[in-house]
Structure formats: structure tokens, C-alpha cells
Amino acid sequence: MFSEYRMNKYFVLDKQIDFTLSFFIRLIILIAISSISYLYFEKPIRNKIKNSRTIRKISPESIQVQT
């Protein structure tokens, strides 16, 4: 995701010196990406699956009596 080169280039952080800060930046990025994925992919797919599994209620008119 974020290599040492990118951390040094964009945030001017060296892993040996700023290990904790580099860890928290990566953690925040990971949480942000996972929350976006949840909102835009997982939740809509779960709603579609839930809606497709709903049981249709049988109305009295739809029941045919065999004679």
C-alpha cells in the first residue's frame, strides 16, 4: 500500500526515526479505505441479497381451490 519510499517522499517520514507516526498514518489510510469499501460495496450488496430473499406473502386470491 504505502512503501517506505512513498512514506519518505510524501510525508517526509523515515521508518527508523518515526516508526509510530508512520504506523498510525498507515492505519488511518487502511481504516479510510475499508470504510469506503463497506459503504459503497458491501452494504449495497448485502441489501440486494436481503431484498431478494424476502418471502412473498400469499394472498387469498392467489390460492386456487381444486375441484
C-alpha angles and dihedrals in degrees: 000000000000114000124201089257092056093045089053094042100046104026100024091231126146114208095220093051103034102030096144095047092047090050093052093047090054091045092052091049091050093050092048093051093046093049091050089049091050094049099044104031116017100040097049092046091049090051092050091051092047092049093048092053097053113122115239114232115238113234120212090242092060093057111091120205114222115222 
